[in-house]
Amino acid sequence: MGLYELIKNRQEKVSIIGLGYVGLPLAISFAKKAEVIGFDINKSKVEQYLSGVNVTKEVGDEAIQQTTAFFTWEETHLKDAKFHIIAVPTPINRDKTPDLKPIIGACKILGNNLSKGSIIVFESTVYPGVTENICVSIIEKESGLKCGLDFKVGYSPERINPGDKIHRLESIVKVVSGMDKESLDTIAKVYELVVYAGVYKAESIKVAEAAKVIENSQRDINIAFMNELSIIFDKMGIDTKAVLEAASTKWNFLNFSPGLVGGHCIGVDPYYLTYKAEEIGYHSQIILAGRKINDDMGKYVAEHTVKLLIKADKPVKGSKAVIFGVTFKENCPDVRNTKVVDIIRELEEYGMEIKVIDPVADKEDLWREYKLNTYDMKEVTDIDVTIFAVPHEDFKSIKLSDLKKMFRTITNSASGVAEEAAVADDAPGVRNNCILVDVKGMFNRKEAENMNFLYWRL
């Protein structure tokens, strides 16, 4: 009986190494069809899962509480599994080069606890060659086993979209690859247990690695094009959103929009590809140009905010701004590599006071990574500018009239008396005093301008 049949009959176990936004949904899904060991080196995270709390918000607390998956931070339990999926982060260093420390660490841990006859599948984003040229040698060294003889490897790029409740693990075609036909067939069958959309067998591990890294690079380049258009159209005094709405009436126009590009995928993966390109003697032009544009968008938004303050005759230093949304994308608690922080840091350089409102963000990670706290909307008053950086679903019920109440009252220069009516829609002398920077265009521009907001968006 082969490994697939043993897993299907719950006689052999599947291990998931790394229980984040990718690994946790994998563990929950596989546990419905097989015996699963979920491992993570972060003890506090595992303890939260064991208590029934889902810190990633990807599967829900109920799914955590009902799953049969066994969660642990003790690596020796990995010896009990024969099919291992490594789903750890692959970030970048400050110099934009790949940071392979997490995947190297996972390989060492697994190598020390690997059983003969195992199959190891990598889901972490890497450049072509990492699985076979780097990971295999580490596992062989730590385990004393020989790849191809004692264990086999494959690669299956993750395609989970954090915060997306429609495109899930089960409903996205899964690209799979293996080092030989036997491992490829087994890997494909195991994934077919949970992926009802089916699998696509790539012709090699390197092809699967490359497919993953270009998926997000393509998206990054398209968004960079939109961001560049927004810069050009802004200088022309043309509304970019209006242009895109007109252009999208053509059947083959690609539906992208300008915005901040951060997170642990789109803002990172292109650098893995360009790093490998440099290694083989080719300097990327289009990919790196797109990255440069997207990396600078936080600063661009901050600079426009300062210009709006000057236009509204408000002092920049000492001004108070509230930023709605700090995560790297909407409806997702993940704050890793969020470009909203670029806006915050740039505005702080101008001496502005920044308050963050985000009911979705992981507050512990936000403080640990950036030393930022979040506030409730009711706690923030007397502001000079509001910036909607992330279009969370939670923000869609906010009305422009609600925003106006948060702004600083205007002092009547003749009498020196603060007039509460200064924030009313029809109050004299307050036009263009309430600044609204609407990065993703959540609000209606004409409605905002009719209410005397000084409005700007990408």
C-alpha positions as CSV (number, residue, x, y, z in Angstrom):
1,M,0.0,0.0,0.0
2,G,1.4,3.4,-1.0
3,L,1.8,6.5,1.1
4,Y,-1.3,8.1,-0.4
5,E,-3.5,5.2,0.6
6,L,-2.0,5.1,4.1
7,I,-2.7,8.8,4.5
8,K,-6.2,8.4,3.1
9,N,-6.9,5.5,5.5
10,R,-5.5,7.5,8.4
11,Q,-2.6,5.1,8.9
12,E,0.1,7.7,8.2
13,K,0.1,11.3,9.2
14,V,0.5,14.6,7.5
15,S,2.5,17.4,9.2
16,I,2.2,21.1,8.5
17,I,5.3,23.0,9.5
18,G,4.5,26.7,10.0
19,L,1.0,27.6,11.2
20,G,0.5,31.1,9.8
21,Y,-1.9,32.4,7.1
22,V,-0.9,29.5,4.8
23,G,-0.2,26.6,7.2
24,L,-3.2,26.9,9.4
25,P,-5.9,26.6,6.6
26,L,-3.8,23.7,5.3
27,A,-3.9,21.9,8.7
28,I,-7.6,22.5,9.2
29,S,-8.5,21.3,5.7
30,F,-6.3,18.2,5.7
31,A,-7.6,17.3,9.1
32,K,-11.0,16.6,7.6
33,K,-9.5,13.9,5.5
34,A,-6.4,12.7,7.3
35,E,-4.5,12.6,10.6
36,V,-2.7,16.0,10.9
37,I,0.2,17.3,13.0
38,G,0.4,21.1,13.0
39,F,3.8,22.4,14.1
40,D,5.1,25.9,14.8
41,I,8.1,27.1,16.8
42,N,6.0,30.0,18.2
43,K,4.7,28.5,21.4
44,S,2.3,31.4,22.3
45,K,0.6,31.1,18.8
46,V,0.1,27.3,19.2
47,E,-1.3,27.9,22.7
48,Q,-3.9,30.3,21.3
49,Y,-4.9,27.7,18.7
50,L,-5.1,25.0,21.5
51,S,-7.4,27.4,23.4
52,G,-9.6,27.7,20.3
53,V,-8.5,31.2,19.2
54,N,-7.5,31.8,15.6
55,V,-5.0,34.7,15.5
56,T,-4.9,34.8,11.7
57,K,-8.7,35.2,11.2
58,E,-8.4,32.9,8.2
59,V,-10.5,30.0,9.3
60,G,-12.5,31.2,12.3
61,D,-12.4,30.2,16.0
62,E,-15.1,27.6,15.5
63,A,-13.0,25.7,12.9
64,I,-10.1,25.8,15.3
65,Q,-12.2,24.4,18.1
66,Q,-13.7,21.6,16.0
67,T,-10.6,20.4,14.1
68,T,-9.0,17.1,14.9
69,A,-5.6,18.5,13.9
70,F,-3.0,18.1,16.7
71,F,-1.2,21.4,17.3
72,T,2.3,21.4,18.9
73,W,5.5,23.4,19.3
74,E,7.5,20.2,20.2
75,E,9.4,19.2,17.1
76,T,9.8,15.5,18.0
77,H,6.1,14.9,17.1
78,L,7.2,15.4,13.4
79,K,8.7,11.9,13.6
80,D,5.1,10.6,13.6
81,A,4.4,11.9,10.1
82,K,5.5,10.7,6.6
83,F,4.1,13.5,4.5
84,H,5.5,16.9,5.4
85,I,4.4,20.3,4.1
86,I,6.7,23.3,4.9
87,A,4.8,26.6,4.9
88,V,7.0,29.1,6.7
89,P,7.5,32.7,5.7
90,T,10.2,33.7,3.2
91,P,10.7,37.5,3.8
92,I,13.4,39.8,2.5
93,N,16.3,41.5,4.2
94,R,16.7,45.3,4.5
95,D,18.8,45.2,1.3
96,K,15.9,43.5,-0.6
97,T,17.7,40.2,-0.8
98,P,15.9,36.9,0.1
99,D,15.9,36.0,3.8
100,L,15.9,32.2,3.7
101,K,16.5,31.8,7.5
102,P,12.9,30.7,8.3
103,I,13.0,28.0,5.6
104,I,16.5,26.9,6.5
105,G,15.4,26.6,10.1
106,A,12.4,24.5,9.1
107,C,14.6,22.2,7.1
108,K,17.0,21.7,10.0
109,I,14.1,20.9,12.4
110,L,12.5,18.5,10.0
111,G,15.9,16.9,9.2
112,N,16.4,16.1,12.8
113,N,13.0,14.4,13.0
114,L,12.6,12.8,9.6
115,S,11.6,9.2,9.0
116,K,12.6,7.1,6.1
117,G,10.0,6.9,3.3
118,S,8.8,10.5,3.8
119,I,7.8,13.0,1.2
120,I,8.5,16.7,1.8
121,V,6.6,19.4,0.0
122,F,7.6,23.1,0.1
123,E,4.9,25.8,-0.2
124,S,7.0,28.8,0.8
125,T,7.8,31.3,-2.0
126,V,11.3,30.8,-3.2
127,Y,13.3,31.5,-6.4
128,P,13.9,28.5,-8.8
129,G,16.4,26.1,-7.4
130,V,16.0,26.7,-3.7
131,T,14.2,23.4,-3.0
132,E,16.7,21.1,-4.8
133,N,19.9,23.1,-4.3
134,I,19.6,24.5,-0.8
135,C,16.8,22.7,1.2
136,V,17.6,19.1,0.2
137,S,21.3,19.4,1.2
138,I,20.3,20.8,4.6
139,I,17.8,18.0,5.2
140,E,20.3,15.4,4.1
141,K,23.0,16.8,6.5
142,E,20.7,17.0,9.5
143,S,18.9,13.6,9.0
144,G,21.8,11.5,7.6
145,L,19.3,10.3,5.0
146,K,19.7,10.4,1.2
147,C,17.2,12.3,-1.0
148,G,15.8,10.0,-3.7
149,L,16.6,6.9,-1.7
150,D,15.3,7.6,1.8
151,F,13.0,10.6,1.2
152,K,11.7,12.6,-1.7
153,V,10.7,16.2,-2.2
154,G,8.3,18.3,-4.2
155,Y,7.1,21.9,-4.4
156,S,3.5,23.2,-4.5
157,P,3.2,27.0,-4.4
158,E,0.7,28.5,-2.0
159,R,-2.1,30.5,-3.6
160,I,-4.1,31.5,-0.5
161,N,-5.2,35.1,-0.6
162,P,-5.4,36.4,3.0
163,G,-8.8,37.9,3.9
164,D,-10.4,36.5,0.8
165,K,-13.4,34.4,1.7
166,I,-14.1,33.3,-1.8
167,H,-10.8,32.2,-3.2
168,R,-9.8,29.6,-0.6
169,L,-7.4,26.7,-0.5
170,E,-10.1,24.2,-1.7
171,S,-11.3,26.3,-4.6
172,I,-8.0,27.3,-6.2
173,V,-6.3,25.0,-8.7
174,K,-3.2,23.7,-6.9
175,V,0.1,23.6,-8.8
176,V,2.1,20.5,-7.7
177,S,5.5,19.2,-8.6
178,G,7.8,16.3,-7.6
179,M,11.4,15.2,-8.1
180,D,10.2,12.1,-10.0
181,K,7.0,10.6,-11.4
182,E,6.3,8.6,-8.2
183,S,6.6,11.5,-5.9
184,L,4.6,13.8,-8.2
185,D,1.7,11.3,-8.4
186,T,1.6,10.9,-4.6
187,I,1.8,14.6,-4.0
188,A,-1.0,15.2,-6.5
189,K,-3.3,12.6,-4.9
190,V,-2.7,13.9,-1.4
191,Y,-3.6,17.4,-2.4
192,E,-6.6,16.2,-4.3
193,L,-8.0,15.0,-1.0
194,V,-8.7,18.7,0.0
195,V,-8.5,20.7,-3.3
196,Y,-11.8,20.2,-5.1
197,A,-10.7,22.6,-7.8
198,G,-8.1,20.1,-8.9
199,V,-4.3,20.0,-9.3
200,Y,-2.0,21.0,-12.1
201,K,1.1,18.9,-12.5
202,A,4.1,21.1,-13.3
203,E,6.8,19.4,-15.3
204,S,9.5,20.1,-12.7
205,I,10.1,21.6,-9.2
206,K,11.9,24.6,-10.8
207,V,8.9,25.3,-13.1
208,A,6.6,25.3,-10.1
209,E,8.9,27.6,-8.1
210,A,9.1,29.9,-11.0
211,A,5.3,29.9,-11.6
212,K,4.8,31.0,-8.0
213,V,7.2,33.9,-8.1
214,I,5.9,35.3,-11.4
215,E,2.3,35.2,-10.3
216,N,2.8,38.0,-7.7
217,S,5.5,39.7,-9.8
218,Q,2.9,40.1,-12.6
219,R,0.4,41.6,-10.2
220,D,3.0,43.9,-8.7
221,I,3.9,45.3,-12.2
222,N,0.3,45.9,-13.1
223,I,-0.3,47.8,-9.9
224,A,2.9,49.8,-10.4
225,F,1.6,50.8,-13.8
226,M,-1.7,52.0,-12.2
227,N,0.3,53.9,-9.6
228,E,2.4,55.6,-12.2
229,L,-0.7,56.5,-14.1
230,S,-2.2,58.1,-10.9
231,I,1.0,60.2,-10.5
232,I,0.8,61.4,-14.1
233,F,-3.0,62.1,-14.1
234,D,-2.7,63.9,-10.8
235,K,-0.2,66.3,-12.4
236,M,-2.7,66.8,-15.2
237,G,-5.6,67.4,-12.8
238,I,-7.5,64.3,-14.0
239,D,-9.2,61.9,-11.7
240,T,-7.5,58.5,-12.1
241,K,-10.5,56.5,-10.9
242,A,-12.7,58.2,-13.5
243,V,-10.2,57.3,-16.2
244,L,-10.1,53.7,-15.1
245,E,-13.9,53.4,-15.0
246,A,-14.0,54.7,-18.6
247,A,-11.2,52.4,-19.8
248,S,-12.7,49.3,-18.1
249,T,-15.6,49.4,-20.5
250,K,-13.4,47.6,-23.0
251,W,-13.6,43.9,-22.8
252,N,-9.9,43.1,-22.4
253,F,-8.9,46.0,-20.1
254,L,-7.2,44.6,-17.0
255,N,-9.0,45.4,-13.8
256,F,-6.2,46.9,-11.6
257,S,-6.2,50.0,-9.5
258,P,-3.5,52.2,-7.8
259,G,-2.7,51.6,-4.1
260,L,-0.2,50.6,-1.5
261,V,1.6,47.3,-2.2
262,G,3.0,45.6,0.9
263,G,2.5,42.3,2.7
264,H,4.5,39.1,2.6
265,C,3.7,38.2,-1.1
266,I,3.3,40.9,-3.8
267,G,5.7,43.3,-2.1
268,V,8.3,40.6,-1.5
269,D,8.2,37.8,-4.2
270,P,9.5,40.0,-7.1
271,Y,12.8,40.5,-5.2
272,Y,13.3,36.7,-5.1
273,L,13.1,36.6,-8.9
274,T,15.4,39.6,-9.4
275,Y,17.9,38.3,-6.9
276,K,18.2,35.0,-8.9
277,A,18.4,37.0,-12.1
278,E,21.3,39.1,-10.8
279,E,23.0,35.9,-9.7
280,I,23.0,34.6,-13.3
281,G,24.1,37.9,-14.7
282,Y,20.9,39.6,-15.7
283,H,19.8,42.9,-14.3
284,S,16.0,43.2,-14.2
285,Q,14.5,46.3,-15.6
286,I,10.7,46.1,-15.7
287,I,10.3,44.2,-12.4
288,L,12.6,46.4,-10.4
289,A,11.1,49.6,-12.0
290,G,7.7,48.4,-10.8
291,R,9.1,47.7,-7.3
292,K,10.6,51.1,-7.1
293,I,7.3,52.8,-7.9
294,N,5.3,50.7,-5.5
295,D,7.9,51.0,-2.7
296,D,7.7,54.8,-2.9
297,M,3.9,55.1,-2.8
298,G,3.7,55.5,1.0
299,K,6.0,58.5,0.8
300,Y,4.0,59.9,-2.2
301,V,0.8,59.8,-0.2
302,A,2.4,61.5,2.8
303,E,3.8,64.3,0.6
304,H,0.4,64.9,-0.9
305,T,-1.1,65.1,2.6
306,V,1.4,67.8,3.6
307,K,0.6,69.7,0.4
308,L,-3.1,69.6,1.3
309,L,-2.4,70.9,4.8
310,I,-0.5,73.8,3.3
311,K,-3.4,74.4,0.8
312,A,-5.9,74.5,3.7
313,D,-3.7,77.0,5.5
314,K,-3.0,74.6,8.3
315,P,0.4,74.4,10.0
316,V,2.1,71.1,9.2
317,K,4.1,70.7,12.4
318,G,1.7,69.8,15.2
319,S,-1.1,68.8,12.9
320,K,-3.1,65.8,14.0
321,A,-3.9,63.1,11.4
322,V,-6.0,59.9,11.9
323,I,-5.2,57.0,9.6
324,F,-8.0,54.4,9.0
325,G,-6.4,51.0,8.3
326,V,-2.9,49.9,9.0
327,T,-2.8,46.3,7.7
328,F,-1.2,45.4,4.4
329,K,-4.6,44.7,2.8
330,E,-8.3,45.0,3.6
331,N,-10.1,42.6,5.9
332,C,-6.9,40.9,7.0
333,P,-5.1,41.4,10.4
334,D,-1.6,40.9,9.0
335,V,0.6,44.0,9.4
336,R,3.8,42.5,8.0
337,N,5.5,44.8,5.5
338,T,2.5,47.1,5.5
339,K,3.2,50.3,3.5
340,V,0.8,52.3,5.6
341,V,3.6,52.6,8.1
342,D,5.6,54.4,5.4
343,I,2.9,57.1,5.4
344,I,3.0,57.3,9.2
345,R,6.8,57.6,9.5
346,E,7.0,60.2,6.7
347,L,4.3,62.3,8.4
348,E,6.0,62.0,11.7
349,E,9.2,63.4,10.1
350,Y,7.1,66.6,9.5
351,G,6.3,66.7,13.2
352,M,2.7,65.5,12.8
353,E,0.8,63.6,15.5
354,I,-0.6,60.3,14.1
355,K,-3.5,58.2,15.5
356,V,-4.4,54.8,13.9
357,I,-7.9,53.3,13.8
358,D,-8.0,49.7,12.7
359,P,-10.4,47.1,14.3
360,V,-9.0,44.4,12.2
361,A,-5.2,44.7,12.8
362,D,-3.4,42.3,15.0
363,K,-2.6,44.7,17.9
364,E,0.2,42.7,19.4
365,D,2.0,42.4,16.1
366,L,1.4,46.1,15.4
367,W,3.1,47.1,18.6
368,R,5.9,44.5,18.4
369,E,6.8,45.4,14.8
370,Y,6.2,49.2,14.7
371,K,5.4,50.4,18.3
372,L,2.0,51.6,17.2
373,N,-1.3,51.4,19.1
374,T,-4.8,51.6,17.7
375,Y,-7.7,53.7,18.9
376,D,-11.5,53.6,18.7
377,M,-13.1,56.2,16.4
378,K,-14.8,57.8,19.4
379,E,-11.4,58.4,21.1
380,V,-10.0,60.6,18.3
381,T,-11.1,64.2,18.1
382,D,-9.7,67.6,17.0
383,I,-8.0,66.2,13.9
384,D,-6.7,68.2,10.9
385,V,-6.6,65.4,8.3
386,T,-8.0,61.9,7.9
387,I,-6.4,59.3,5.7
388,F,-8.3,56.2,4.6
389,A,-5.4,53.9,3.8
390,V,-7.1,50.4,3.9
391,P,-10.7,49.8,2.7
392,H,-11.8,47.4,5.5
393,E,-15.4,46.2,5.3
394,D,-15.8,47.7,8.8
395,F,-15.1,51.2,7.4
396,K,-17.8,51.1,4.7
397,S,-20.6,52.2,7.1
398,I,-18.7,55.4,8.1
399,K,-20.4,58.5,6.7
400,L,-18.8,61.7,5.7
401,S,-20.9,63.5,8.3
402,D,-19.3,61.2,10.9
403,L,-15.9,62.2,9.8
404,K,-16.6,65.9,10.0
405,K,-17.4,65.6,13.7
406,M,-13.8,64.5,14.3
407,F,-12.2,67.6,12.9
408,R,-10.8,70.5,14.9
409,T,-13.1,73.4,15.4
410,I,-12.1,76.5,13.6
411,T,-11.2,79.7,15.4
412,N,-12.9,82.9,14.2
413,S,-9.9,85.1,13.6
414,A,-11.8,88.3,14.2
415,S,-13.2,87.4,17.6
416,G,-10.7,84.8,18.7
417,V,-13.7,82.6,19.7
418,A,-13.9,79.0,18.7
419,E,-17.0,78.4,16.7
420,E,-18.5,74.9,17.0
421,A,-20.5,75.6,13.8
422,A,-17.2,75.8,11.9
423,V,-17.5,72.1,11.0
424,A,-21.0,72.3,9.7
425,D,-21.5,71.8,6.0
426,D,-22.8,75.3,5.4
427,A,-20.5,77.2,7.8
428,P,-18.8,80.2,6.3
429,G,-15.1,80.2,5.7
430,V,-14.5,76.5,6.2
431,R,-14.3,75.3,2.6
432,N,-11.3,73.0,2.0
433,N,-10.5,72.8,5.8
434,C,-11.5,69.2,6.4
435,I,-8.9,67.2,4.6
436,L,-9.8,63.7,3.3
437,V,-7.1,61.5,1.8
438,D,-8.9,58.6,0.3
439,V,-6.2,56.3,-0.9
440,K,-8.4,53.6,-2.5
441,G,-11.4,55.8,-3.3
442,M,-13.8,54.5,-0.7
443,F,-15.9,57.7,-0.8
444,N,-17.8,59.5,-3.5
445,R,-15.5,62.4,-4.6
446,K,-18.3,64.8,-5.6
447,E,-20.2,64.2,-2.4
448,A,-17.1,64.9,-0.4
449,E,-16.4,68.1,-2.2
450,N,-20.0,69.2,-1.9
451,M,-19.6,68.9,1.9
452,N,-16.5,71.1,1.7
453,F,-13.9,68.4,2.1
454,L,-10.5,69.0,0.6
455,Y,-10.5,65.6,-1.1
456,W,-7.6,63.7,-2.8
457,R,-7.1,60.1,-3.8
458,L,-4.7,58.0,-5.9
